[in-house]
Structures are given as C-alpha cells and as structure tokens.
Amino acid sequence: MSERRRVLLVDAFNLLHAVPRLRAVLRAQGPGPALDRLVAVLVHWSQDDPRRRVVLVCDGARPRGVGVGPPAPGLELRFAGDADRVLLELLERGAERLVSDDGELVCAASRLGVPTASPRSWFEAVEERVRDLARAEARAPELGPAEVREWLEVFGAAEPPPTPRPAPEPPLGPEEVREWLRFFGEEPPPD
C-alpha cells in the first residue's frame, strides 16, 4: 500500500469499553463525551501520517453533541445500527488493521489476512506516540527573521522577503513646526 491511504478500522465502542479512562467517561457522561476524548487523541495521532485513514465505526445513532463532519482529515466517524456488520463489510474491502476484541470480527479479519490489535494496548501505544509528538514539537526551535532569510537564500527563494519597516511619520504641518520651534526656544519665522 505504498501510495494508497492506509485504512485502519476501529470498533469504537469496543475500544471505549476496553480502555479504563474512556470507559469511566462513557459510564459517567455518556457516549458523546467519551467519543470526544477518543477523537481528541486520534486527531493528533492521525496527523502524524497523511496517508493514514482511520475509520471509527460506532454502534447506534450519532450521540447529541457529536459533530457531523469528519473531526480531522483522515479521521472518519461512522454510526450504524449494527457496527459489526459495517466493520465486516469494510474488512472485506481491505484494511491495514482492525482494532477490536470482538471475536467474530477478529476471526473475519484473520480469514481475510487483516492483522488485528487489542483496543487497550493499541490505544496505549497511540497515546504514547501523541506524547512523543508533543515533546518533539515543544523542543522544536523557533526560527528568527535572520534564520528564515538565510534558509530562503540557501533553498533558492527568488528574493528574501523584505524586512518590515515602521511606517514613516507624516510630515509636520506649519503650525506643528512653529510649536516645536517654540518648545526648543527658537523664534518661528514670520509667515
């Protein structure tokens, strides 16, 4: 799958029940907030590889408060009355991996040669990768204007962008000139 986007199928509610922190949110606040937490982590993780496509398949109807559009490029939420049926159909079309502990889905994936991952261990690895990305981003140095100009020159920019200069002061009118001259003890010239 060199140029094709890699499709990762996630049995969303299976994952929510398998990860203790997400399960606690699911029980205390319902599916909407639990999905929001899951999606927040996956948004950061999915941006690490632009070829990656993550499809979260959720049982039932879209919970109130969960957005309709994709939460981020490469991340898709699907709601279905029978999420397992949808996941089986998607598996048959081909996938890089299935994240689920559901026995029927895991067997189907195995028959189709699609690797599977345990939701809890997979999500822990995703969270660790997100933490690594955040640490790397925090360490990334900010480039100053001189460094930006130097890089633009090295890599062939037609011309470095001009250094912004403050706008010039408008010229003083005759009355302002007289006031300044008086201020410095000079006699203004007669009109």
C-alpha positions as CSV (number, residue, x, y, z in Angstrom):
1,M,0.0,0.0,0.0
2,S,2.7,2.5,-1.0
3,E,0.7,5.5,-2.3
4,R,-2.8,4.4,-1.1
5,R,-4.0,5.7,2.2
6,R,-3.8,3.1,4.8
7,V,-7.2,2.3,6.3
8,L,-7.3,1.4,10.0
9,L,-10.7,0.2,11.2
10,V,-11.6,0.8,14.8
11,D,-14.5,-0.8,16.6
12,A,-15.2,2.4,18.6
13,F,-17.5,1.2,21.4
14,N,-15.3,-1.9,21.8
15,L,-12.4,0.4,22.4
16,L,-14.3,2.7,24.7
17,H,-15.2,-0.3,26.9
18,A,-11.6,-1.7,26.8
19,V,-9.8,1.5,27.9
20,P,-10.4,2.2,31.6
21,R,-10.2,6.1,31.3
22,L,-12.6,6.1,28.4
23,R,-14.9,3.5,30.0
24,A,-15.2,5.8,33.1
25,V,-16.2,8.8,30.9
26,L,-18.6,6.6,29.0
27,R,-20.3,5.4,32.2
28,A,-20.3,8.9,33.9
29,Q,-21.1,11.2,31.0
30,G,-22.3,9.0,28.1
31,P,-21.1,8.2,24.6
32,G,-20.7,11.7,23.3
33,P,-18.1,12.9,25.8
34,A,-16.3,9.5,25.6
35,L,-16.1,9.7,21.8
36,D,-14.9,13.3,22.1
37,R,-12.0,12.1,24.3
38,L,-11.1,9.3,21.9
39,V,-11.3,11.6,18.9
40,A,-9.1,14.3,20.5
41,V,-6.3,11.8,20.9
42,L,-6.8,10.3,17.4
43,V,-6.8,13.7,15.7
44,H,-3.3,14.4,16.9
45,W,-2.1,10.8,16.1
46,S,-3.7,10.7,12.6
47,Q,-1.8,13.8,11.5
48,D,1.5,12.0,12.0
49,D,1.0,10.2,8.8
50,P,-1.0,11.9,6.0
51,R,-1.6,8.6,4.2
52,R,-3.3,7.2,7.3
53,R,-7.1,6.9,7.2
54,V,-8.9,6.0,10.5
55,V,-12.5,4.9,10.4
56,L,-14.2,4.7,13.8
57,V,-17.4,2.7,13.5
58,C,-19.8,3.3,16.3
59,D,-22.9,1.3,17.3
60,G,-26.2,3.2,17.2
61,A,-27.1,6.7,16.3
62,R,-24.9,9.7,16.5
63,P,-24.9,11.0,20.1
64,R,-26.1,14.5,20.7
65,G,-23.2,17.0,20.6
66,V,-21.0,14.8,18.3
67,G,-20.2,16.7,15.1
68,V,-21.5,15.6,11.7
69,G,-18.4,16.2,9.6
70,P,-15.0,14.5,9.9
71,P,-13.2,15.6,13.0
72,A,-9.9,15.9,11.0
73,P,-8.5,15.0,7.6
74,G,-8.1,11.2,7.6
75,L,-10.4,10.6,10.5
76,E,-13.9,9.4,9.9
77,L,-16.8,8.6,12.4
78,R,-19.5,6.3,11.2
79,F,-22.6,5.4,13.2
80,A,-24.6,2.3,12.4
81,G,-27.3,0.3,14.0
82,D,-25.1,-2.7,13.5
83,A,-21.5,-1.6,13.7
84,D,-20.2,-5.2,13.4
85,R,-21.9,-5.6,10.0
86,V,-20.4,-2.3,8.8
87,L,-16.9,-3.4,10.0
88,L,-17.2,-6.8,8.3
89,E,-18.1,-5.0,5.0
90,L,-15.2,-2.6,5.4
91,L,-12.8,-5.5,6.2
92,E,-13.8,-7.3,3.0
93,R,-12.8,-4.1,1.0
94,G,-9.4,-4.3,2.6
95,A,-7.8,-2.7,5.6
96,E,-4.4,-2.2,7.1
97,R,-5.5,-3.3,10.6
98,L,-8.6,-3.9,12.7
99,V,-8.7,-2.6,16.3
100,S,-11.3,-4.8,18.2
101,D,-11.6,-7.6,20.7
102,D,-14.9,-8.8,19.2
103,G,-14.4,-12.5,18.5
104,E,-16.5,-12.6,15.3
105,L,-14.6,-9.6,13.8
106,V,-11.2,-10.9,14.8
107,C,-12.0,-14.2,13.1
108,A,-13.2,-12.5,10.0
109,A,-10.1,-10.3,9.9
110,S,-7.9,-13.4,10.4
111,R,-9.7,-15.2,7.4
112,L,-9.0,-12.1,5.3
113,G,-5.4,-11.7,6.3
114,V,-6.0,-8.4,8.1
115,P,-3.9,-8.0,11.3
116,T,-5.8,-7.2,14.5
117,A,-4.9,-5.2,17.6
118,S,-6.2,-5.3,21.1
119,P,-8.0,-1.9,21.7
120,R,-6.4,-1.3,25.1
121,S,-2.8,-1.9,24.0
122,W,-3.3,-0.2,20.7
123,F,-4.8,2.9,22.3
124,E,-1.9,3.0,24.9
125,A,0.6,2.9,22.0
126,V,-1.3,5.7,20.2
127,E,-1.3,7.9,23.4
128,E,2.5,7.3,23.8
129,R,3.0,8.4,20.2
130,V,1.0,11.5,20.7
131,R,3.0,12.3,23.8
132,D,6.3,11.8,21.8
133,L,5.0,14.1,19.1
134,A,4.1,16.8,21.7
135,R,7.5,16.5,23.3
136,A,9.2,16.9,19.9
137,E,7.1,19.8,19.0
138,A,7.9,21.5,22.3
139,R,11.6,21.1,21.6
140,A,11.5,22.4,18.0
141,P,13.3,25.7,17.9
142,E,11.6,28.9,16.7
143,L,13.5,30.5,13.7
144,G,14.2,34.2,13.9
145,P,13.9,36.5,10.9
146,A,17.6,36.3,10.1
147,E,17.5,32.4,10.1
148,V,14.4,32.5,7.9
149,R,16.2,34.8,5.4
150,E,19.2,32.5,5.4
151,W,17.2,29.4,4.7
152,L,15.3,31.2,1.9
153,E,18.6,32.2,0.3
154,V,20.0,28.6,0.7
155,F,17.0,26.9,-0.8
156,G,16.6,29.3,-3.7
157,A,13.9,31.8,-2.9
158,A,13.9,34.4,-5.6
159,E,14.4,37.1,-3.1
160,P,14.3,37.1,0.7
161,P,11.2,38.8,1.9
162,P,11.8,42.5,2.8
163,T,12.3,43.3,6.4
164,P,9.2,45.2,7.6
165,R,9.9,48.8,8.5
166,P,7.8,51.1,10.5
167,A,5.6,53.5,8.5
168,P,7.3,56.9,8.1
169,E,5.9,59.7,10.2
170,P,3.8,62.1,8.2
171,P,5.5,65.5,7.5
172,L,4.8,68.2,10.1
173,G,2.4,70.9,9.1
174,P,3.4,74.6,9.5
175,E,1.7,75.0,12.9
176,E,3.4,71.9,14.3
177,V,6.8,73.3,13.1
178,R,6.1,76.6,15.0
179,E,5.1,74.7,18.1
180,W,8.3,72.6,18.1
181,L,10.5,75.7,17.5
182,R,8.8,77.5,20.4
183,F,9.3,74.4,22.6
184,F,13.0,74.5,21.9
185,G,13.2,78.2,22.5
186,E,13.5,79.3,18.9
187,E,11.5,82.0,17.4
188,P,9.4,80.8,14.4
189,P,10.0,82.6,11.2
190,P,7.3,85.1,10.3
191,D,4.6,83.9,7.9
